Amino acid sequence: MIADLHLKKAREIAELVNSQKITALEVTKYFLERAEKLNPKINAFNCLTPELAIEQANLVDQRIKAGEKFILAGVPIAVKDNMCVKTTKTTCSSKILENFVAPYESTVTTKLWEAGAICLGKTNLDEFAMGSSTEHSAFGVTRNPWDLNKVPGGSSGGSAAAVAARLAPLALGSDTGGSIRQPAALCGIVGMKPTYGLVSRFGLIAFASSLDQIGPFATDVEDANLFLSVISGHDEKDSTSMKEKYDYTPIQRENLKGVKIGLIKELMLNSSNASQDVVEIFQAAIDNLKKLGAEIKEVSMPLIAEHSLDVYYIIAPAEASSNLARYDGVRYGFRDNEAQDLMQMYSSSRAKGFGSEVVRRIMIGTYALSSGYYDAYYKKAGQVRRLISDEFENVFKEVDLLVSPTSPITAFPMGAKLDDPLSMYLCDIATIPANLAGVPGISVNCGFDKNNLPFGLQFMSAQLKDKELMEAAFAFEKQIALSDKLPALV
């Protein structure tokens, strides 16, 4: 078996397996052993799936010996635990689904297994993807591999931590308001939210259906580029699925000459809203874009700064209230067997099954949808959301891409924001707008603060300009050369 296999990129592992220099089974056993050893320290996985992984690896090896080749041959994948993998527990890190075994396979995982990938396990998340720190899980907090006393971000913190700690070369996440990009930034890896509808949501347990989008975590942009090509494409099972597919070609771009990049004025960092070291990191990132030949232009987007959080925290909880109504103790999931009658069973099953953050958002959403308040809140939020989309459309007539900090801060201490939900929500100020407008966004590590914690730069583009977005992120990543820097845990 090849030593230090965890330091290789996904595409390198696939090449080794396809050329039969190593077997998919050897790769799988290597990563299972590594995950079993390190996961107790960071709690990235809710569960590992060794039996399924070995079964898949043996099948891949058999088919390769028969002459087949696979895009992701033998590459272990960490799957966020809100995506269905058939006959495997899918819990959403919630007590209400702690014993739910998925009876069907999600479209994204189906595509991955067909591409030769291996299911390593299901990763921890904020319950039902509601949170920005992966502290709102029924199965314990996930820790940041760069500092075990810090959060990894959320809600896809388990997936981000797994990739950052090199427990898996790739991971699946879902992004409703920044839940891929923000933890990618805090964990120093690459995380992308594709154009809404480019990747099927079939088999993703819904939080807010008009905002949710599945996307990749990877250690570098080229692996994310390869990963997205596998999971994208039209799906008849998802009514919001686009006809377009993200076609894979290796990225060759070395500069950004001729590319106009908008620097969002309202999301700029300065001494009044960020620490000095973070301000300097961000400014250095902009300077590197200029060195690559990009034309930097300051643009103003007042609506996203003033209203994105307000709109999001009406629309997302409202949709969550509707989506989570199905967990009533009757059809599936947790049931309070001590209840004396039907109504008590409904209320107590939900009260005991859901955590505090989920309850908070259900209550907000139910209120916003209630009679007499629907027009004042939910309808008005939808109208402002349209204006925010128009603002993106207009600014992309002036520039090709937008850049901003992914998060205004680096990873914060465990428990620091649990009693201050508004402060937690502000962590997503730069990422939420892309979900409201359905545009793609990607986070790339752009430096480290004085505590050696990573800081992310976010690129955004117009809808279906995912390839141009990936190319710009690739050129930037090559310029700063940080993708191979590892936390001490690794």
VOGU-3710 file (C-alpha; in Angstrom, 3 decimals, decimal comma):
1> miadlhlkka> 0,000/0,000/0,000  1,240/3,499/-0,850  2,323/5,484/2,219  0,798/8,908/2,925  -2,172/8,134/0,682  -4,202/10,773/2,544  -1,921/13,484/1,132  -2,819/12,634/-2,450  -5,542/14,407/-4,410  -8,692/12,556/-5,410
11> reiaelvnsq> -7,682/12,612/-9,075  -4,302/11,082/-8,182  -5,950/8,274/-6,223  -8,314/7,551/-9,133  -5,366/7,392/-11,530  -3,513/4,951/-9,272  -6,563/2,696/-8,954  -7,409/2,809/-12,674  -3,813/1,895/-13,549  -3,976/-0,955/-10,984
21> kitalevtky> -0,959/0,357/-9,062  -3,146/0,101/-5,989  -6,573/-1,444/-5,437  -9,745/0,348/-4,422  -9,913/-2,039/-1,473  -6,466/-0,966/-0,257  -7,460/2,706/-0,539  -10,691/2,049/1,327  -9,022/0,176/4,183  -6,379/2,934/4,474
31> fleraeklnp> -8,962/5,691/4,876  -11,237/3,628/7,132  -8,307/2,974/9,459  -7,325/6,645/9,412  -10,893/7,789/10,113  -11,302/5,313/12,974  -8,090/6,636/14,521  -8,684/10,394/14,178  -12,457/10,790/14,196  -12,757/10,525/18,008
41> kinafncltp> -10,716/13,745/18,223  -12,861/15,824/15,875  -16,196/13,963/15,563  -16,473/14,618/11,830  -18,450/11,415/11,207  -21,743/10,368/12,744  -20,961/6,889/11,485  -18,505/5,090/9,235  -19,847/2,564/6,712  -17,100/-0,101/6,461
51> elaieqanlv> -19,276/-2,936/5,148  -20,737/-0,823/2,351  -17,324/0,697/1,548  -15,596/-2,667/1,246  -18,435/-4,052/-0,869  -18,199/-1,065/-3,229  -14,379/-1,273/-3,365  -14,428/-4,964/-4,298  -16,900/-4,246/-7,103  -14,754/-1,397/-8,462
61> dqrikagekf> -11,660/-3,630/-8,434  -13,502/-6,409/-10,266  -14,707/-4,042/-12,983  -11,285/-2,419/-13,412  -9,702/-5,862/-13,847  -12,331/-6,466/-16,536  -11,111/-3,389/-18,402  -13,360/-0,581/-17,150  -12,174/2,861/-16,024  -13,859/5,206/-13,536
71> ilagvpiavk> -13,636/8,961/-13,033  -13,425/8,568/-9,251  -12,074/5,030/-9,079  -11,655/4,015/-5,440  -11,942/7,580/-4,091  -13,510/7,607/-0,591  -16,317/10,137/-0,135  -17,675/11,558/3,128  -21,431/12,154/2,793  -23,238/14,794/4,833
81> dnmcvkttkt> -25,802/13,016/6,979  -28,804/14,718/5,383  -28,407/12,827/2,086  -29,919/9,397/1,657  -27,656/6,400/1,166  -29,819/3,297/0,816  -29,910/0,916/3,818  -27,752/3,388/5,783  -28,795/5,636/8,658  -29,649/9,171/7,576
91> tcsskilenf> -30,215/11,208/10,718  -29,779/14,914/9,902  -27,961/14,873/13,273  -31,365/14,943/14,937  -32,870/12,762/17,622  -36,088/12,707/15,646  -34,340/10,720/12,864  -31,648/8,939/14,888  -32,884/5,479/13,827  -34,090/6,311/10,304
101> vapyestvtt> -32,595/4,017/7,656  -32,946/5,409/4,130  -35,040/3,143/1,867  -33,708/4,748/-1,320  -30,550/6,355/-2,745  -30,083/10,069/-3,438  -29,266/11,055/-7,011  -25,870/12,560/-6,127  -24,662/9,450/-4,316  -25,990/7,230/-7,100
111> klweagaicl> -23,837/9,186/-9,556  -20,825/8,930/-7,271  -21,051/5,158/-6,860  -21,480/4,802/-10,636  -18,277/6,865/-11,035  -16,364/4,396/-8,846  -16,387/6,394/-5,601  -16,615/4,714/-2,190  -18,939/5,668/0,688  -16,671/6,177/3,693
121> gktnldefam> -19,371/7,357/6,103  -21,971/9,967/7,041  -20,790/13,278/8,484  -22,025/15,392/11,375  -23,964/18,628/10,829  -26,018/21,221/12,614  -29,403/19,561/13,118  -31,367/19,674/9,855  -28,578/21,946/8,513  -29,661/24,823/10,771
131> gsstehsafg> -26,564/26,501/12,132  -23,144/27,942/11,373  -20,915/26,048/13,787  -21,899/22,335/13,908  -22,644/22,748/17,602  -26,390/22,134/17,073  -26,134/18,371/16,621  -27,796/15,638/18,640  -24,554/13,642/18,351  -22,049/16,101/19,754
141> vtrnpwdlnk> -20,008/18,986/18,384  -17,500/18,705/15,556  -14,087/20,275/16,167  -11,911/22,246/13,774  -8,748/20,292/12,807  -6,707/23,534/12,915  -7,638/24,084/16,574  -9,720/21,533/18,452  -11,132/24,253/20,707  -12,607/26,092/17,715
151> vpggssggsa> -15,703/25,402/15,621  -15,372/24,110/12,030  -18,259/26,274/10,788  -21,555/24,874/9,649  -23,883/23,437/8,903  -21,618/21,118/6,879  -18,895/21,218/9,532  -18,449/17,451/9,634  -17,779/17,245/5,901  -15,399/20,223/6,003
161> aavaarlapl> -13,489/18,857/9,005  -13,213/15,417/7,388  -11,558/16,875/4,283  -9,379/19,323/6,242  -8,083/16,481/8,436  -7,603/14,342/5,312  -9,974/11,679/6,574  -11,477/11,736/3,071  -10,232/13,326/-0,165  -13,728/14,617/-1,015
171> algsdtggsi> -16,997/15,269/0,796  -20,565/16,209/-0,019  -22,170/19,194/1,648  -25,409/21,118/1,303  -25,568/24,916/1,213  -28,716/26,822/2,207  -27,150/30,091/3,323  -23,428/29,364/3,199  -23,262/25,903/4,748  -20,575/24,701/2,328
181> rqpaalcgiv> -18,579/27,888/1,787  -18,415/29,107/5,401  -17,071/25,841/6,918  -14,698/25,495/3,948  -13,318/28,933/4,838  -12,978/28,131/8,535  -11,297/24,786/7,781  -8,933/26,048/5,060  -10,246/23,985/2,139  -12,296/24,513/-1,047
191> gmkptyglvs> -16,087/24,507/-0,873  -18,510/25,344/-3,662  -22,213/26,053/-3,970  -23,154/25,514/-7,629  -25,856/27,349/-9,544  -29,233/26,429/-8,024  -30,596/23,451/-9,944  -27,291/22,316/-11,441  -27,094/19,434/-8,937  -30,147/17,329/-8,128
201> rfgliafass> -31,628/17,635/-4,637  -33,443/14,296/-4,832  -32,554/12,400/-1,682  -31,473/15,521/0,199  -33,644/15,898/3,293  -35,084/19,365/2,869  -34,443/22,396/5,055  -35,476/25,284/2,765  -36,234/23,911/-0,693  -35,808/27,107/-2,714
211> ldqigpfatd> -32,375/27,736/-1,165  -30,823/24,276/-0,616  -28,088/23,159/-3,024  -25,682/20,225/-2,844  -22,029/20,890/-3,618  -18,444/19,642/-3,225  -15,712/19,943/-0,615  -12,165/19,259/-1,792  -8,569/20,020/-0,881  -8,045/22,013/-4,071
221> vedanlflsv> -10,024/23,582/-6,911  -9,122/20,986/-9,559  -10,561/18,184/-7,393  -13,706/20,283/-6,847  -13,877/20,786/-10,621  -13,751/17,021/-11,189  -16,207/16,289/-8,374  -18,815/18,766/-9,635  -18,746/17,217/-13,107  -19,775/13,869/-11,599
231> isghdekdst> -22,653/15,056/-9,412  -24,198/17,655/-11,756  -26,782/17,098/-14,474  -30,521/16,951/-15,057  -32,656/14,677/-12,901  -36,315/13,979/-13,666  -36,881/13,226/-9,977  -36,138/16,863/-9,078  -38,540/19,432/-10,541  -36,011/22,235/-9,971
241> smkekydytp> -33,234/20,402/-11,817  -31,719/22,245/-14,791  -31,068/20,638/-18,177  -27,434/21,771/-18,100  -24,544/19,603/-16,889  -21,135/20,764/-15,709  -18,714/19,161/-18,156  -15,255/18,314/-16,896  -12,106/19,593/-18,566  -8,867/20,055/-16,617
251> iqrenlkgvk> -8,405/23,718/-15,705  -5,379/25,294/-17,367  -5,924/28,964/-16,576  -2,801/30,619/-15,152  -3,860/34,280/-15,019  -6,923/36,524/-14,875  -6,073/38,901/-17,696  -9,224/40,408/-19,162  -11,362/39,371/-16,179  -13,312/42,133/-14,442
261> iglikelmln> -13,801/41,432/-10,751  -16,207/43,404/-8,588  -15,160/44,117/-5,013  -18,394/44,465/-3,049  -18,184/47,764/-1,167  -20,681/46,769/1,508  -18,768/43,568/2,368  -15,325/45,163/2,589  -13,323/44,559/5,754  -11,756/47,370/7,744
271> ssnasqdvve> -10,521/48,094/11,254  -14,067/48,813/12,450  -15,545/45,419/11,529  -12,615/42,965/11,535  -9,291/42,273/13,234  -6,224/43,873/11,683  -4,613/40,596/10,650  -7,782/39,515/8,826  -8,001/42,906/7,065  -4,414/42,453/5,902
281> ifqaaidnlk> -5,090/38,911/4,639  -8,069/40,126/2,642  -6,139/43,040/1,161  -3,287/40,719/0,217  -5,804/38,495/-1,596  -7,038/41,473/-3,634  -3,438/42,401/-4,445  -2,838/38,858/-5,701  -5,863/39,108/-7,994  -4,342/42,281/-9,452
291> klgaeikevs> -0,994/40,506/-9,939  -2,854/37,860/-11,914  -4,041/40,579/-14,284  -7,609/41,005/-13,078  -9,266/44,386/-13,307  -10,616/45,181/-9,838  -13,618/47,472/-9,642  -15,466/48,469/-6,499  -19,203/47,859/-6,856  -22,079/48,765/-4,592
301> mpliaehsld> -24,799/46,245/-3,703  -26,771/47,945/-0,932  -29,709/45,527/-1,010  -27,624/42,446/-0,203  -25,981/44,224/2,711  -29,145/45,725/4,164  -31,760/43,066/3,533  -30,232/39,631/2,766  -30,193/38,425/6,369  -33,730/39,727/6,967
311> vyyiiapaea> -35,091/38,060/3,837  -33,256/34,800/4,496  -34,463/34,507/8,094  -38,043/34,822/6,934  -37,937/32,579/3,851  -35,705/29,819/5,250  -37,623/29,314/8,528  -40,951/29,492/6,664  -39,893/26,744/4,281  -38,398/24,770/7,173
321> ssnlarydgv> -41,682/25,021/9,069  -43,467/23,495/6,097  -40,828/20,832/5,340  -40,454/19,690/8,936  -44,199/19,350/9,534  -43,915/15,731/8,369  -42,017/14,755/11,542  -45,053/14,216/13,730  -44,360/10,880/15,445  -46,878/9,088/13,231
331> rygfrdneaq> -45,272/8,188/9,915  -41,591/7,711/10,796  -38,943/9,036/13,107  -38,995/9,495/16,878  -42,284/8,941/18,744  -42,924/9,733/22,389  -44,530/6,493/23,591  -45,401/8,045/26,953  -47,982/10,358/25,386  -51,547/9,802/26,587
341> dlmqmysssr> -53,418/10,900/23,452  -52,881/11,838/19,801  -52,386/15,584/20,280  -49,951/15,045/23,133  -48,039/12,562/20,985  -47,734/15,148/18,193  -46,506/17,918/20,458  -44,251/15,901/22,766  -42,646/13,907/19,924  -41,657/17,135/18,222
351> akgfgsevvr> -40,624/18,867/21,443  -38,368/15,978/22,484  -37,177/15,127/18,973  -36,102/18,582/17,773  -33,254/20,626/19,222  -33,518/24,243/20,342  -32,289/25,864/17,098  -34,698/23,833/14,969  -37,570/24,699/17,313  -36,622/28,386/17,119
361> rimigtyals> -36,703/28,395/13,332  -39,924/26,387/13,087  -41,627/28,899/15,375  -40,315/31,870/13,375  -41,413/30,253/10,117  -44,846/29,265/11,365  -45,420/32,807/12,584  -44,346/34,290/9,225  -46,771/31,992/7,385  -49,709/32,484/9,733
371> sgyydayykk> -52,923/34,215/8,785  -52,581/37,969/8,996  -48,787/37,900/8,761  -48,157/36,074/5,488  -48,392/39,214/3,323  -46,441/41,355/5,760  -43,541/38,926/6,101  -43,267/35,981/3,710  -44,745/37,691/0,647  -42,725/40,853/1,265
381> agqvrrlisd> -39,547/38,801/1,727  -40,178/37,134/-1,622  -40,515/40,509/-3,295  -37,263/41,785/-1,794  -35,587/38,520/-2,800  -36,531/39,320/-6,392  -34,907/42,741/-6,045  -31,741/41,125/-4,680  -31,643/38,808/-7,703  -32,049/41,819/-9,965
391> efenvfkevd> -29,167/43,530/-8,157  -26,928/40,553/-8,949  -28,108/40,527/-12,562  -27,316/44,216/-12,961  -23,879/44,049/-11,363  -22,898/41,143/-13,616  -23,431/43,454/-16,573  -20,495/45,472/-15,230  -18,168/42,705/-13,992  -17,494/39,019/-14,646
401> llvsptspit> -17,062/37,941/-11,033  -17,590/39,224/-7,506  -15,276/38,733/-4,535  -15,774/39,142/-0,804  -14,638/37,515/2,418  -16,407/34,167/2,796  -16,823/34,888/6,501  -15,899/38,133/8,263  -14,086/36,144/10,967  -11,932/33,042/11,343
411> afpmgakldd> -13,025/30,062/13,453  -14,386/31,110/16,843  -14,224/29,204/20,165  -16,685/26,453/21,003  -19,725/27,874/22,784  -18,824/31,508/22,083  -21,992/32,265/20,110  -24,468/29,667/21,367  -26,260/32,174/23,599  -26,276/34,851/20,909
421> plsmylcdia> -28,075/33,498/17,820  -28,043/36,878/16,048  -24,254/36,979/16,266  -24,158/33,441/14,855  -26,455/34,447/11,976  -24,124/37,326/11,055  -21,415/34,794/10,209  -23,350/34,171/6,967  -23,690/37,816/5,899  -21,478/37,305/2,824
431> tipanlagvp> -22,747/33,871/1,776  -26,541/34,166/2,071  -26,986/36,500/-0,956  -25,804/33,824/-3,423  -28,495/31,417/-2,173  -31,224/34,040/-2,458  -30,223/34,761/-6,075  -29,387/31,162/-7,019  -25,894/32,111/-8,231  -22,798/29,963/-7,691
441> gisvncgfdk> -20,114/30,738/-5,125  -16,813/29,168/-4,131  -14,530/29,659/-1,120  -10,757/29,289/-1,370  -8,288/29,583/1,505  -6,395/32,876/1,145  -4,276/33,047/4,300  -3,954/32,538/8,043  -4,559/34,857/10,979  -2,196/35,403/13,926
451> nnlpfglqfm> -3,536/32,206/15,543  -2,790/30,149/12,406  -6,485/29,815/11,566  -7,461/29,853/7,869  -9,422/32,659/6,226  -11,471/32,232/3,040  -11,996/34,362/-0,074  -15,349/33,966/-1,821  -15,845/34,246/-5,576  -19,352/34,543/-7,064
461> saqlkdkelm> -20,509/34,556/-10,684  -23,736/34,792/-12,679  -25,939/31,720/-12,960  -24,417/28,882/-15,012  -21,015/30,585/-15,074  -19,729/27,874/-12,734  -16,812/26,985/-15,011  -15,594/30,600/-15,192  -15,907/30,761/-11,406  -13,861/27,587/-10,991
471> eaafafekqi> -11,188/28,839/-13,388  -10,739/32,114/-11,489  -10,533/30,281/-8,166  -7,977/27,898/-9,682  -5,732/30,721/-10,897  -5,943/32,436/-7,503  -5,193/29,197/-5,649  -2,088/28,602/-7,752  -0,935/32,155/-7,128  -1,054/31,932/-3,322
481> alsdklpalv> -0,011/28,238/-3,098  -1,693/27,359/0,209  -3,758/24,302/-0,752  -1,165/21,829/0,546  -0,750/23,464/3,957  -2,015/21,065/6,635  -3,264/21,359/10,222  -1,015/19,858/12,890  -3,562/17,070/13,422  -2,720/15,679/9,973
//
